[in-house]
Amino acid sequence: MSSGTLYDKVWDLHTVATLPGGSTQLFIGLHLIHEVTSPQAFSALKDKNLSVRCPNQTIATVDHIVPTISQKRPFADPLAEEMLSTLEQNCSEHGITLFGLNSGKQGIVHVIAPELGLSQPGMTVACGDSHTSTHGAFGAIAFGIGTSQVRDVLASQSLAMNKLKVRRIQIDGQLNKGVYAKDLILHVIRSLGVKAGVGYAYEFAGTAIEALSMEERMTICNMAIEGGARCGYINPDQITYEYLKGRLYSPQGKSWGKAVKWWNNLASDANATFDDEVNFDASNIAPTVTWGITPGQGIGIDENLPIPKSLDPNERIIAEEAYEYMNLEPGKAIEGLNIDVCFIGSCTNGRLSDLKAAAKIANGRHVAKGIKAFVVPGSEQVAKEAEKEGLDKVFQKAGFEWREPGCSMCLAMNPDKLVGNQISASSSNRNFKGRQGSASGRTLLMSPAMVAAAAINGKVTDVRKFLNEKSSNQLS
């Protein structure tokens, strides 16, 4: 069993009690809610005549159902309007802070919490959303929960949970030009499988991880759940502290120095024991694209689609299902595959650095004829910063649509949906059947820069071919 890891330390610090069945009653330091998974939880509290136990430790935003073309109220979709109105009412009734539309702080829940300094080392973070693992980038233990668990946290500020095993994923070396954090995590998931992390927390470590910015680290931890892990985290360091310093909810004044001193003690010990360890060489990773119906079905841009017979027997059935759904032919190259829609955004890749990487490719070029391409900032703050740097103009001049903040086509619980069997080049996190709004729509996951390259050429393209051209270097 693991010992001396950040996971063990944070778990022990937040243990309230050991329950009769052997599980742990775990205190939740930060509870994030949104409009989709909270209504039923609040209704359950009302049915039992319960109040919210710690309203100051719950923060709300609206992200999943908001339209991105126009956010004028009331929404055209009456159900979306009802969900937002319900969230507003519940937050008002229980004294919960809500970062609503036009507050200057609204956005995707996993984008706004870090940028506001809410996500901090040593925390336990829970949210009714799978990709809560994002916050592990700060040295927190963060996990998605279901609606009944949202109810439990609202009522008690704690959860009944079983402790996970810990796997250290050591990634050393240097990422090559044109290879991004998204490629790195897609490579890890491809190599280990989408079920390998079941029962585990993933600790991402190594020189390649240490070299990443906080926004890149968030991309890595965001998709830990796609590898089956309940959470993923990275030990806090100076990069973490520099990101957090001065943010709205970060410790201020004398409290800052005390906080950093404490955070330093949380990192996994040099002699920590892990339940499992795996190693990767970052220099071996190429720009990566998914071809199938799970995030684990990915290949390097310079590879051909796998032959089912060459795969592990346990992967063949899902591979054959993927080929039938995606209408792709084994053995063919992924580069050059025609696409219809290009989406840049999501809690995985909707931050400023993601938009800058894509804008560098778009600058001086134009979206191919017939391609629908749009950019959705992850938050109002990201949009403001991007517009200040002129990124919106770069995208618009190149033929991309510049949208309002929200989850958008990542999961299509809003007007942004694929139509029919369109193929999407997407910077989001899941390529499940129907994920982007059409029962026959097809999704290829890739980095924002790769999405931009696909939009320019109208087909899956190796972004490295663009990075050496003069026009791509005009945007610093």
MOGIWO-V297926 format. One record per backbone hydrogen bond with DSSP energy under -1.0 kcal/mol. NH is the residue of the N-H (numbers start at 1). CO is the residue of the C=O. E is the energy in kcal/mol with one decimal. If there is no record, write none. Layout:
NH,CO,E ; NH,CO,E
This chain:
3,273,-1.8 ; 9,5,-2.3 ; 10,6,-2.8 ; 11,7,-2.4 ; 12,8,-2.4 ; 13,9,-2.1 ; 14,10,-1.3 ; 16,25,-3.4 ; 17,25,-1.0 ; 19,23,-3.0 ; 22,19,-2.6 ; 24,161,-3.7 ; 25,17,-3.1 ; 26,159,-3.4 ; 27,14,-3.3 ; 28,157,-2.4 ; 30,124,-2.0 ; 31,57,-2.9 ; 32,126,-2.5 ; 33,59,-2.6 ; 42,38,-2.5 ; 43,39,-2.1 ; 44,40,-2.0 ; 45,41,-1.7 ; 46,42,-2.1 ; 47,43,-2.4 ; 48,44,-1.4 ; 49,46,-1.2 ; 50,45,-2.9 ; 53,154,-3.1 ; 57,54,-2.0 ; 58,55,-1.4 ; 59,31,-2.4 ; 60,97,-2.7 ; 61,33,-1.6 ; 81,77,-2.2 ; 82,78,-2.2 ; 83,79,-2.3 ; 84,80,-2.2 ; 85,81,-2.5 ; 86,82,-2.3 ; 87,83,-2.0 ; 88,84,-2.5 ; 89,85,-2.3 ; 90,86,-2.7 ; 91,87,-2.6 ; 92,88,-2.1 ; 93,89,-2.5 ; 94,90,-1.8 ; 96,91,-2.4 ; 99,60,-3.0 ; 100,98,-1.1 ; 103,100,-1.7 ; 108,378,-3.0 ; 111,108,-2.4 ; 112,108,-2.5 ; 113,109,-1.6 ; 115,111,-1.7 ; 116,112,-1.8 ; 117,114,-1.4 ; 118,113,-2.3 ; 119,113,-1.1 ; 122,139,-2.7 ; 123,120,-1.4 ; 125,141,-2.3 ; 126,30,-2.3 ; 127,143,-1.2 ; 129,127,-2.5 ; 132,129,-1.4 ; 134,131,-1.8 ; 135,132,-1.7 ; 136,133,-1.9 ; 137,134,-1.9 ; 138,135,-1.7 ; 139,136,-2.0 ; 141,123,-2.9 ; 143,125,-2.2 ; 145,127,-2.3 ; 150,146,-2.1 ; 151,147,-2.1 ; 152,148,-1.6 ; 153,149,-2.5 ; 154,150,-2.5 ; 155,151,-2.2 ; 156,152,-2.5 ; 157,153,-2.4 ; 159,26,-2.1 ; 161,24,-2.9 ; 165,199,-2.6 ; 167,201,-2.8 ; 168,276,-2.4 ; 169,203,-3.4 ; 170,278,-2.8 ; 171,205,-3.2 ; 172,280,-2.1 ; 179,176,-2.0 ; 184,180,-2.0 ; 185,181,-2.4 ; 186,182,-2.1 ; 187,183,-2.2 ; 188,184,-2.1 ; 189,185,-2.5 ; 190,186,-2.4 ; 191,187,-2.3 ; 192,188,-2.6 ; 193,189,-2.6 ; 197,227,-2.4 ; 198,195,-1.5 ; 200,197,-2.6 ; 201,165,-2.6 ; 202,231,-2.6 ; 203,167,-2.9 ; 204,233,-2.7 ; 205,169,-2.5 ; 208,171,-1.9 ; 210,206,-2.4 ; 211,207,-1.3 ; 212,209,-1.4 ; 217,213,-2.3 ; 218,214,-2.1 ; 219,215,-1.4 ; 220,216,-1.7 ; 221,217,-2.5 ; 222,218,-2.5 ; 223,219,-1.2 ; 224,221,-1.4 ; 227,224,-1.4 ; 228,225,-1.6 ; 229,224,-1.5 ; 230,200,-2.1 ; 233,202,-2.7 ; 234,136,-2.3 ; 241,237,-2.0 ; 242,238,-2.6 ; 243,239,-1.6 ; 244,240,-2.0 ; 245,241,-2.2 ; 247,244,-2.1 ; 249,116,-3.1 ; 250,247,-1.3 ; 255,252,-1.5 ; 256,253,-1.3 ; 258,254,-1.4 ; 259,255,-2.3 ; 260,256,-2.5 ; 261,257,-2.0 ; 262,258,-2.0 ; 263,259,-3.0 ; 264,260,-2.2 ; 266,263,-1.5 ; 269,4,-2.9 ; 272,269,-1.8 ; 273,3,-2.7 ; 275,166,-1.9 ; 276,166,-1.2 ; 278,168,-2.3 ; 280,170,-2.6 ; 282,172,-3.4 ; 284,281,-1.8 ; 285,282,-1.6 ; 289,299,-2.7 ; 290,445,-1.6 ; 291,297,-2.7 ; 292,297,-1.3 ; 297,294,-1.8 ; 298,296,-1.5 ; 299,289,-2.6 ; 301,287,-2.8 ; 303,300,-2.3 ; 305,332,-3.9 ; 310,307,-2.2 ; 311,308,-1.5 ; 315,312,-2.5 ; 319,315,-1.8 ; 320,316,-2.7 ; 321,317,-2.1 ; 322,318,-2.2 ; 323,319,-2.5 ; 324,320,-1.9 ; 325,321,-2.2 ; 326,322,-3.2 ; 327,323,-1.3 ; 328,323,-1.2 ; 331,305,-1.8 ; 332,329,-1.7 ; 334,303,-1.2 ; 336,460,-2.7 ; 337,334,-1.7 ; 339,458,-1.7 ; 340,423,-2.8 ; 341,423,-2.1 ; 342,372,-2.9 ; 343,425,-2.5 ; 344,374,-2.1 ; 355,351,-2.1 ; 356,352,-2.4 ; 357,353,-2.0 ; 358,354,-1.9 ; 359,355,-2.7 ; 360,356,-1.9 ; 362,358,-2.1 ; 363,359,-2.5 ; 365,362,-2.3 ; 367,398,-3.3 ; 368,455,-2.8 ; 371,368,-1.8 ; 372,340,-2.3 ; 374,342,-2.4 ; 375,401,-3.0 ; 376,344,-3.0 ; 378,350,-2.6 ; 380,106,-3.1 ; 383,379,-2.4 ; 384,380,-2.4 ; 385,381,-2.4 ; 386,382,-2.8 ; 387,383,-2.6 ; 388,384,-1.9 ; 389,385,-1.4 ; 391,386,-2.5 ; 394,390,-1.8 ; 395,391,-2.6 ; 396,392,-2.5 ; 397,393,-2.6 ; 398,394,-1.4 ; 399,396,-1.3 ; 400,395,-2.7 ; 401,373,-2.3 ; 403,375,-2.6 ; 404,68,-3.2 ; 406,377,-1.1 ; 407,63,-2.1 ; 410,407,-1.7 ; 411,408,-1.0 ; 412,408,-1.4 ; 417,415,-1.2 ; 418,436,-2.9 ; 422,419,-1.5 ; 424,442,-3.2 ; 425,341,-3.0 ; 426,444,-3.0 ; 427,343,-1.9 ; 435,432,-1.9 ; 437,434,-1.7 ; 441,438,-1.0 ; 442,422,-3.0 ; 444,424,-3.1 ; 446,426,-2.1 ; 451,447,-2.2 ; 452,448,-2.4 ; 453,449,-2.1 ; 454,450,-2.3 ; 455,451,-2.3 ; 456,452,-2.0 ; 457,453,-2.1 ; 458,454,-2.2 ; 460,337,-2.6 ; 465,462,-2.1 ; 466,463,-1.5 ; 467,463,-1.5 ; 469,466,-1.8 ; 473,470,-1.5 ; 474,471,-1.1
